[in-house]
Amino acid sequence: MMRVLKRDGHKEAVKFDKITARIEKLC
């Protein structure tokens, strides 16, 4: 898993989590 811990990393992390969730649902 790629985690980007930056000033806005938290927000991006949430978006990445949503993308991974979609990929899991698509799989």
C-alpha positions in Angstrom: 0.0 0.0 0.0 1.3 3.5 -0.9 0.7 5.9 2.0 1.6 9.6 1.4 2.0 11.3 4.8 2.1 15.0 3.9 0.4 18.2 5.0 -2.5 17.2 2.8 -1.5 13.5 2.8 -4.4 12.7 5.2 -7.0 13.9 2.6 -5.2 12.0 -0.2 -4.9 8.9 1.9 -8.7 8.9 2.3 -9.1 9.3 -1.4 -6.7 6.4 -2.0 -8.7 4.3 0.4 -11.8 5.0 -1.6 -10.0 4.0 -4.8 -8.8 0.8 -3.3 -12.3 0.0 -2.0 -13.6 0.5 -5.6 -10.9 -1.8 -7.0 -11.7 -4.4 -4.4 -15.4 -4.2 -5.3 -14.5 -4.4 -9.0 -12.3 -7.4 -8.4 
